[in-house]
Amino acid sequence: MDEVIRWIDIKPSQTFFDFHEAIQDAIGFDKKELASFYVSDAKWKRLFEIMREDMTDGNEGDEEALPVMLMSQASLRDYVNDPHQRFVYVTDYLANWTLLCELISIEESSKSMSYPCVFRSEGKAPRQREDSKFKMLDDSEFDAIAAKILANKGIKNELTEEFNQFGTNEEDLEQDDQSSTDDDLGSF
């Protein structure tokens, strides 16, 4: 898979939920799946989880259990401990989409901008669900399939014969060209 990179500007006061929403928008996912951020070290080792929703079993008396931190309650500034802080972002636990997030720089915000915002994008984001019964086709794939179907059904030959059956002559074509302007609208 090609590399997919999104640069997102976000304020330190914004929450991990804001960051989650920005990532989902930036890669075109539908935001329906659960997700988590993991504070990580320089080698991407997951140290601490920040969840979208509380998925624990509610054992509050368990002294060994790690505290639950929710995205909506955790601001970014509270978890940035390094100028190149890293987070591992996992969404759609069945598909296990894993994205690596790294702080690139800290700069002044602009009052004219709305945050978070994607300011640079490289690579085409993958489809969220490969098991979809619908596959998006590009133009050449569509044209090839359509041509094959038409050839198998003989529709192209029938349409061509029907068109030729009416007959056209040069005067009809010239008259059509003269009556048509750039302002004309065709309805299909």
C-alpha angles and dihedrals in degrees: 000000000000119000115268115201130179124181110208126188112211134165119245090234092060120097132246086249089061088049091048091052091048092051092048091051093045093055097035099244121152099241093230098113130083118255143182138198119215121203102227141186129241090281093052093253109159110241108165134010127227109191132205090219132011105264097170122117093241099253096154093164093061105108092193094056116106116238115263115242119189124209092233091057100041119083118203094237090064092061103039106100099152134047087239097037114175131211129185111217118200123185135173096025093208093055089033097215104192122191127183115222123193131180107240102179145342114230140161115278122238119237090215093058129083114222140253097037137160108236100174135021132189128180132014114281115237123247110269096226122032092181092068114129088225122070121197110232127204118227096265093050091049093048092049093050092045092049091050093049092047092047092049092048095042089230095134092057092046093051092047091050091047091051092048091047091068091050125212130215132200094258092058092051093047092048092051091050093052096048094050122086135182089255094061117113124214121207122205 
